[in-house]
Amino acid sequence: MTSITQSWNPGLIVLHVVADGLIALAYFAIAGVVFYFVRARRDTHFRLVFLLFGLFIVAGGATHLMAVFSFWYPSYWAIGIVKAFAAALSIGTVLLIIPILPRALTLESPEELDRINRALETTLEEKERLLAMYEREHRVAGELQRAFLPVRLPDVPGLAFDADYEAGVAESDIGGDWYDAFPLANGRLAISIGDVAGRGLHAAVTMGKVRQSFRVCALQDFDTAKAATFAEKMLELYDPGAMVTAFFAVFDPLTRELMYTNAGHPPPILVDRDGRVTMLGGTSPPLGIVSKAAMSRLTLELDSLLVLYTDGLVESRHDIVADTERLVEVIHAIRETHPAHPARAIRAAMLEGPAKDDVAILVLSVLADATEPIDVTLAAVPESLRAARLVLRRFAYSVGCGEERVRVLETAAGEAISNVIEHAYGIEPGTVRIVARAENGNIFLEVEDRGQWRPPRDEGRGRGIPMIKLLATDFRLERGPSRHRALFSMPIAEPQWAFALEGKDV
């Protein structure tokens, strides 16, 4: 009876009710915190474990709550069901925890995570440093590459040059593509285009060396095969192991003869006025493969188009044969439509969007002869004589002059132009203007300057004016304070009194 009495002691009842109630409240609070954490942190590992653990805590709290309930309503079935539910959750939680315990043990400790974070920070700093260094190299390579491209292309009467260059966006580095065209002292033109294998600053430097070696050889009047051999030796000396495809040519505007060496480069495409296509294929292996270079010769017809390019133009779709055939079709269309910038038009027609690889294009148009009057102004320097001869020859042939008449016109005009170059300006720079027209079976020519001629000290000393008077049917000089003109004419047809100039004492 004592124990029963004690079990109903009011103080004991309060103790159990308060204790069980507080425990249940704490359990429910803990479960609420667990559920909130899992909901807020969806990246938490082992989410199911957390959820079962929360339910287990709720069930535990429910058993304590049922203990309080039993003081007033002793329903032992209800209490047993709640305890059974708590037991099931407990066993389920244990069975779930055991298999994932090895995985949980592999999770890094806070100290290890801190070490990893510091290592990542160091790696990121190193990556940023390398990225800055790469961007600097990329910028230097790009500036170097642009510096090696010509600022302007030759301006030669009867010819038209156009070029286009686009750096590839799919590649991470600048490449070694280039094009070049410049006049030589003998009136010819040097032309080159090429592609260095590899990318980055090293490729850009190698490109500059090869391009410059071709320039040096052209200025030394080397033939194209010898120039290619020189470039080969330069690579062997300064950059062994490098490989370069290149096309180097020398073009004579007077004879329209093209002398070239193709060192493994994509073949330039020539389309003549009748639409015939000539591929200037590889006559030699790429530079960097020791071999003897070969030179080819070809005469370009009037109204023809020569297109030089690098492989980025015909490899955008990874089908070189199909892209080359398409390029021929594009060049045919360009020759018919005569766009202001044919190189740019070719690139736009060939590439769908930005270039994946570097693309360089150089276009040489040999214009058809025209019978319209000519009016050109050249620098009063000896190098202009050849350009003047080219202009006059083309004009004379276009109006129907034979070879002998062309030679006479060249000789007479050459004497007048030489006088301007030698006597009109002294050390000051100046220009000479040449105007020619055909009218009533005659050619009328004017050679004009804006110099300050000194009075001749010996009228019978020079041969220029007597030579012009002998060759021309009409000649006169117009001299003013700031303008001087030599005007003369000659028949287009060969006169009956024509004679050869060779050996004639004038």
Stockholm file with secondary structure:
# STOCKHOLM 1.0

chainA/1-506         MTSITQSWNPGLIVLHVVADGLIALAYFAIAGVVFYFVRARRDTHFRLVFLLFGLFIVAGGATHLMAVFSFWYPSYWAIGIVKAFAAALSIGTVLLIIPILPRALTLESPEELDRINRALETTLEEKERLLAMYEREHRVAGELQRAFLPVRLPDVPGLAFDADYEAGVAESDIGGDWYDAFPLANGRLAISIGDVAGRGLHAAVTMGKVRQSFRVCALQDFDTAKAATFAEKMLELYDPGAMVTAFFAVFDPLTRELMYTNAGHPPPILVDRDGRVTMLGGTSPPLGIVSKAAMSRLTLELDSLLVLYTDGLVESRHDIVADTERLVEVIHAIRETHPAHPARAIRAAMLEGPAKDDVAILVLSVLADATEPIDVTLAAVPESLRAARLVLRRFAYSVGCGEERVRVLETAAGEAISNVIEHAYGIEPGTVRIVARAENGNIFLEVEDRGQWRPPRDEGRGRGIPMIKLLATDFRLERGPSRHRALFSMPIAEPQWAFALEGKDV
#=GR chainA/1-506 SS CHHHHHHTCHHHHHHHHHHHHHHHHHHHHHHHHHHHHHHHCTTCSCHHHHHHHHHHHHHHHHHHHHHHHHHHCCCHHHHHHHHHHHHHHHHHHHHHHHHHHHHHHTSCCHHHHHHHHHHHHHHHHHHHHHHHHHHHHHHHHHHHHHHHSCSSCCCCTTEEEEEEEECCSSSSSCCEEEEEEEECTTSCEEEEEEEESSCSHHHHHHHHHHHHHHHHHHHTTCCHHHHHHHHHHHHHHHSTTCCEEEEEEEEETTTTEEEEEEEBCCCCEEECTTCCEEECCCSBCCBTSCCCCCCEEEECCTTEEEEEECGGGSCTTSCHHHHHHHHHHHHHHHHHHCCSCHHHHHHHHHCSSSCSSCEEEEEEEECCCCCSCEEEEEESSTTHHHHHHHHHHHHHHHTTCCHHHHHHHHHHHHHHHHHHHHHTSTTSCCEEEEEEEEETTEEEEEEEECCCCCCCSCTTSCSHHHHHHHHCSEEEEEECSSCEEEEEEEESSCCTTCCCCTTCCC
#=GC SS_cons         CHHHHHHTCHHHHHHHHHHHHHHHHHHHHHHHHHHHHHHHCTTCSCHHHHHHHHHHHHHHHHHHHHHHHHHHCCCHHHHHHHHHHHHHHHHHHHHHHHHHHHHHHTSCCHHHHHHHHHHHHHHHHHHHHHHHHHHHHHHHHHHHHHHHSCSSCCCCTTEEEEEEEECCSSSSSCCEEEEEEEECTTSCEEEEEEEESSCSHHHHHHHHHHHHHHHHHHHTTCCHHHHHHHHHHHHHHHSTTCCEEEEEEEEETTTTEEEEEEEBCCCCEEECTTCCEEECCCSBCCBTSCCCCCCEEEECCTTEEEEEECGGGSCTTSCHHHHHHHHHHHHHHHHHHCCSCHHHHHHHHHCSSSCSSCEEEEEEEECCCCCSCEEEEEESSTTHHHHHHHHHHHHHHHTTCCHHHHHHHHHHHHHHHHHHHHHTSTTSCCEEEEEEEEETTEEEEEEEECCCCCCCSCTTSCSHHHHHHHHCSEEEEEECSSCEEEEEEEESSCCTTCCCCTTCCC
//
